[in-house]
């Protein structure tokens, strides 16, 4: 994941926010739209908060909006395999 500037971090740790849980494959439904999540960027060793603004259940991708206003389209499967996505509960 490369953006012009990294989004504002919510935590700098090897674990997501205590109010989050790691996402599972069965979570990939249209119900994710509008949900808040945290994404782990291993190069930064940082979790970044975002909102899922669009979900493609066929391709298992999501468009996310970071707190900085930047957007990105991501493969949810890759993030799940690496445990790099957590849903805010």
N, C-alpha and C positions, 0 to 999 in steps of 0.2 A: 504494500500500500504506500503510495507516494503522493502526497499533496504538496502544494507550494509551501505551506506552513503547517506544522502539526497542530491539531486541535488542542484546546485547553484541557489539560489532564484533570481527571477527577480523583485519581489516586496514583501514587507511584509505588506499586507493590507487585508482588508475584501473584496476588489474589485479587479478585474483583471486590467491589463494594460489598459490605456485609448484608446490604439489602438486595443483593443479586444472587441468582443461581445460574450455574452453567446451563446453556441451552442444549436441548436434545432434538434429535431428528424429528420426533413426533410434534415438536413445537412449530414446525414449518407449515403454517396454515395462514389463511387470510386474516386470522385474528391477531397476527403480529403487527399489522398495520396500525400505527399510532403508538405502539409500545416503546418504552425506553429500554435501552440496553447499554452495555459497556463492551467495547472492543479492545482487545489487547494487541499492542504493537510491540513485538519482541525487540526490535531495534532500539526502541525507547525504554523498554521495560516498564511500560505505562499503560494503564487502562483509560480509554477515552469514552465519555458519555455521548450517546447519540439517540435519535428517534428514528424508528423505522417508518419511512414515509410511503413505501411501495414494496409489495411482496409479489414475486413471481414463483408460484408453487410448482409449476412445471419444471423450470430451470433451477429452482431452489436458490434464487438470488434475491437480494434486497437492496433497495436504495435507502441510504441513511442520511440524516441531516445532523451534523455535529453542532455543538453549542456555539461554534464560531460562525455558523451560517454556511459552511462548506458542505457539499454533498458528495457522495461516492456510491457506486454500485458494487456490491460485494457478493462473492460466492459463499452462501451459508454453509455448504457442505465442507469447504476448506476450513472455514472458521470453526465448525463443529469438530472436525477431525483433530484440530490442534488445540481444542479447548480454549479458543480465543474469543468467545462471545458469551456474555452472561446477560440474562434478562433481569431487569429491575422488577422486583415483586412487591 
